[in-house]
Amino acid sequence: MKRFQKTLALALTAALAAGALSGCGSDGDDRTIVRIGHNQSTNHPTHIALTAFEEYVESKLGDKYNVEVYPSELLGSQTDMVQLTQTGAIDFCVASNSILETFSDNYTLFNMPYLFASSEAYHAAMDDESITDPIFESTKKAGFEAVTWIDAGTRNFYTVSKPIESPADLKGLKIRVQQSPTNVEMMRRLGGSATPMGFGEVYTALQSKIIDGAENNEMALTDNGHGDVCKYYSYDMHQMIPDILIGNCAFLDKMPAEDRAVFEEGFKLVNQVEREEWVSAVENAKEKAANEQGVQFFYPDTKPFQDICSPMHEAVLEAHPDLRPIYEKIQEKNAEYPSAAS
């Protein structure tokens, strides 16, 4: 099945890149086709939210637009989809903030480990346009921009052979990380061996023992089957990284103002629906992982992890001084919504 999906993704990607699937529909349908790609399953909150977007836009502008949502990396990996959105071969895609770091240094900020003191601080910061706009608009010259953010929860380590209860437990382990320099540096500091790879490759890599573990939210255990292989999930809570819905600038800019207004309301709906779905999805994932997959959950002291990673903050700010005012605004959110453990 995975081989078939990869073959289909390559065929679709090639067709889109060649422009064979772009533009209006066929068989007399002159509506503009709006293609959205993401890497999650049809059960995932991201897909549910994008389906709500599809239904909303078509309820308002169904005579003009035909929205198509492609899940499960059918249009390629996240990096592939970002590049397709960049060129206009597709119109929108969902990409991890970590992937976008390779397109704009501004996204480095949200990738820093232990940036947010609590999930409440994280949400408050991501809802504050004075914080997000300088980040979201930084890729316009590259041909795309962020239109909304999507909650991806807290990232934690999960492993095949043993739980991660201290940074020392990571020594010698090959851990899959997202394809960003910040994530590779985080793993180096924590003592593990970073193995960047696309999300769709992780299950096979775990199963074949190419890697010893990965780091992600609870949904990866159940929705993507990683809990079938990894039986230890440790809440070190090293990152809260948003997923980002990005859109092709040329497509957005040529849209009539009244149509753009409908799309903007749709982007807000994506954020709202996904966050509502996320809460119950995580609860269900934990229950399924524990009861059906035999995953054990661990709650290590996070301070040793934070102490090791905290120098990364100043290193990033020294390398990117323009990010310091935004970082300081995030610290204000952290003071307003401190960790429950503090």
Secondary structure, DSSP 8 states (H G I E B T S, - for coil): -HHHHHHHHHHHHHHHHTTTT-SB-STT--SEEEEEE-SS-TTSHHHHHHHHHHHHHHHHHTTTEEEEEE-TTTT--HHHHHHHHHHTSSSEEEEEHHHHTTT-GGGHHHHSTT--SSHHHHHHHHT-HHHHHHHHGGGGGGTEEEEEEE----EEEEESSS---SGGGGTT-EEEE-S-HHHHHHHHHHT-EEEE--GGGHHHHHHTTSSSEEEE-THHHHHSSGGGT--EEEEEEEE---EEEEEEHHHHHHS-HHHHHHHHHHHHHHHHHHHHHHHHHHHHHHHHHHHHS--EEE---SHHHHHHHTHHHHHHHHH-GGGHHHHHHHHHHHHHS--TT-
